[in-house]
Amino acid sequence: MACWYEGPLAAFDTETTGVDVETDRIVSAAVVVQQGAGTRPRITRWLVNPGVPVPESATAVHGLTEDHLQRNGRWPAPVMEEIARELAEQGAAGRPIVVMNAPFDLTLLDRELRRHRASSLGHYMAGSPLCVLDPRVLDKQLDRYRKGRRTLTDLCAHYAVDLDEAHDAAADAQAALDVVRAVGRRFASRLERLSPAELHALQAVWHAAQARGLQAWFARSGTPEEVDPAWPLRPELPAAA
């Protein structure tokens, strides 16, 4: 029987107006579903008119201008509903969902659902709890002493994964999925006996430890930055939504 990293996986990614999960908005998103390694993926894309200004700094990252989104994007409310239902469908089908830096994308989606649907991601996933594979957390745990950055671009270079259109939601989702498969193969002796559900639980512990280590490093270097240990979804703040 094939190991989980050779079998069915889904992946989710977003492009946004910025990096604050509480206030920024989704401008594009994609879900990639692949039945097995090497099979043709099914890709669903969304383009969103966020209804707020799109900073030039964000456009410089993903190339989506405010004018383009106003002309071609859909209103957020139905899009967020469709994304949440798609992720719930993948969970119900038993497919783990690959999300690079999951606390960012999943928390942002949760806040958008609260903002536009008066609901939450947890509500949509109630019948099929999230089973997330985060290549960033997995790589940091399994190859913890490797120096250098661990962005998606860096991980693709390290694991020899193609990423031709960085910061395109579909391309990034596919690349993150491919990185997870590559991580699984490289560390098969440590991962093959673990189910995706067991890995999900372990990643929450690993991410918390990684966050504590980063927080300690910030403290030593005098950097006034807080690192949230929650994974894969940050708890709602009183002022959010």
C-alpha positions in Angstrom: 0.0 0.0 0.0 1.4 3.4 -1.0 2.4 5.8 1.8 0.3 8.9 2.4 2.8 11.2 0.6 2.3 9.2 -2.6 -1.5 9.2 -2.4 -4.4 11.7 -2.6 -3.6 15.2 -1.4 -5.2 18.6 -1.7 -3.5 22.0 -1.4 -4.8 25.5 -0.6 -3.1 28.9 -1.1 -4.1 32.6 -1.2 -2.8 35.9 -2.4 -3.7 38.9 -0.3 -3.7 42.6 0.3 -1.0 42.3 3.0 0.3 40.2 5.8 -2.1 41.0 8.7 -4.5 38.1 9.1 -6.9 40.2 11.1 -7.3 43.1 8.7 -6.0 42.1 5.3 -8.1 40.5 2.5 -7.9 37.6 0.1 -7.6 38.7 -3.6 -7.1 35.3 -5.1 -7.1 31.7 -4.0 -6.7 28.2 -5.3 -7.4 24.6 -4.3 -5.4 21.9 -6.1 -6.5 18.3 -5.8 -4.2 15.4 -6.9 -5.3 11.8 -6.6 -1.7 10.5 -6.5 1.9 11.5 -7.1 2.4 12.3 -10.8 -1.3 12.4 -11.7 -3.0 15.4 -13.3 -4.3 17.8 -10.7 -7.7 19.4 -10.6 -7.4 23.1 -10.0 -10.1 25.5 -8.8 -9.2 29.2 -8.8 -11.0 32.3 -7.4 -10.4 35.9 -8.1 -11.8 38.4 -5.6 -12.6 42.0 -5.6 -11.8 42.7 -1.9 -13.8 45.9 -1.7 -10.9 47.7 -0.1 -7.8 49.4 -1.6 -5.0 47.1 -2.8 -1.6 48.5 -1.8 1.0 48.8 -4.4 3.3 46.7 -2.2 0.9 43.8 -2.5 0.5 44.2 -6.2 4.3 44.1 -6.5 4.2 40.7 -5.0 1.3 39.0 -6.9 0.8 41.3 -9.8 -2.9 41.8 -9.2 -3.9 45.5 -9.5 -6.8 47.1 -7.8 -8.3 47.9 -11.2 -7.9 44.3 -12.5 -9.6 43.0 -9.3 -12.5 45.5 -9.6 -13.1 44.6 -13.2 -12.7 40.8 -13.0 -12.9 39.8 -9.3 -16.1 38.5 -7.6 -17.6 39.8 -4.4 -16.0 38.1 -1.4 -19.1 36.6 0.3 -19.9 33.9 -2.2 -16.2 33.2 -2.9 -15.4 32.6 0.8 -18.4 30.3 1.0 -17.2 28.3 -2.0 -13.6 28.0 -0.7 -14.8 26.8 2.7 -17.1 24.2 1.2 -14.3 23.0 -1.1 -12.0 22.5 1.8 -14.7 20.8 3.8 -15.3 18.5 0.8 -11.7 17.6 0.7 -11.7 16.8 4.4 -14.9 14.7 4.0 -13.1 12.7 1.3 -10.2 12.0 3.7 -7.7 14.1 1.7 -5.1 15.9 3.8 -4.9 19.6 2.9 -1.4 21.0 2.2 -1.1 24.6 3.3 2.3 26.4 3.4 2.5 28.4 6.6 -1.0 27.3 7.5 -1.7 29.8 10.3 -1.5 32.6 7.8 -3.8 31.3 5.0 -6.3 29.4 7.2 -6.6 32.2 9.7 -7.1 34.8 6.9 -9.8 32.6 5.4 -11.5 32.2 8.8 -11.5 36.0 9.3 -12.9 36.5 5.8 -15.7 34.1 6.6 -16.5 35.9 9.8 -16.4 39.2 8.0 -18.6 38.3 5.0 -20.5 35.2 6.1 -20.9 35.7 9.9 -19.5 32.2 10.3 -16.1 30.5 10.8 -13.9 28.0 9.1 -14.5 25.7 12.0 -18.3 25.8 11.3 -17.7 24.5 7.8 -15.2 21.9 8.9 -17.4 20.6 11.8 -18.3 17.4 10.0 -14.7 16.7 8.8 -12.0 18.2 11.0 -9.0 19.7 9.3 -6.1 17.5 8.6 -3.3 19.8 7.5 0.2 19.2 6.2 2.4 22.3 6.4 5.7 21.9 4.5 7.2 24.7 6.5 6.6 23.0 9.9 7.6 19.6 8.6 10.8 20.8 7.0 11.8 22.8 10.1 11.2 19.8 12.4 12.8 17.1 10.2 15.8 19.1 9.1 16.0 21.5 12.0 19.7 22.3 11.9 19.9 23.3 8.2 20.7 27.0 7.9 19.0 29.4 5.6 15.5 30.7 4.9 12.5 28.4 4.5 10.1 30.3 2.3 8.2 28.3 -0.3 10.8 29.4 -3.0 13.6 28.2 -0.7 12.0 24.8 0.0 11.3 24.3 -3.7 15.0 24.9 -4.5 16.1 22.6 -1.6 13.8 19.7 -2.6 14.2 20.2 -6.4 10.5 21.2 -6.9 9.5 23.4 -9.9 7.9 26.7 -9.1 7.6 28.7 -12.3 5.0 31.3 -11.2 5.7 32.2 -7.6 2.9 34.2 -5.9 0.3 32.7 -8.2 -2.1 30.9 -5.8 -2.5 27.8 -8.0 1.2 27.5 -8.7 2.1 28.0 -5.1 -0.5 25.4 -3.9 0.9 22.9 -6.4 4.5 23.6 -5.4 3.6 23.2 -1.7 1.9 19.9 -2.4 5.0 18.7 -4.3 7.3 19.8 -1.5 5.3 17.8 1.0 5.6 14.7 -1.2 9.4 15.3 -1.5 9.7 15.8 2.3 7.8 12.5 2.8 10.1 10.6 0.5 13.3 12.1 2.0 12.3 11.4 5.5 10.3 8.2 4.8 11.9 6.3 7.7 10.5 8.8 10.1 7.1 9.5 8.5 5.8 6.4 6.8 4.4 4.9 10.0 2.6 8.1 10.8 -0.9 8.7 9.5 -1.8 12.2 8.3 -4.1 12.7 11.3 -1.2 11.8 13.6 1.1 14.2 11.7 -1.5 16.9 12.1 -1.4 16.6 15.9 2.4 16.4 15.9 2.7 19.5 13.8 0.7 21.6 16.3 3.3 20.6 19.0 6.3 21.1 16.6 5.0 24.5 15.5 4.5 25.6 19.1 8.1 24.6 20.0 9.4 26.4 16.8 7.5 29.5 17.8 9.0 29.5 21.3 12.5 29.1 19.8 11.9 32.0 17.5 10.4 34.1 20.2 13.5 33.5 22.4 15.7 34.5 19.5 13.7 37.7 19.0 14.1 38.5 22.7 17.8 38.0 22.6 18.2 40.2 19.5 15.9 42.9 20.9 13.3 42.5 18.2 9.8 43.6 19.5 7.8 40.9 17.6 5.3 38.4 19.0 5.2 34.9 17.6 1.9 33.1 17.8 2.3 29.4 18.7 -1.2 28.4 17.5 -1.3 26.0 14.5 -3.0 25.5 12.0 -5.4 28.3 12.9 -5.0 31.3 15.3 -7.7 31.9 17.8 -10.0 34.8 17.1 -9.0 38.1 18.8 -11.8 40.1 20.5 -11.3 42.9 17.9 -11.2 40.7 14.9 -13.9 40.5 12.2 
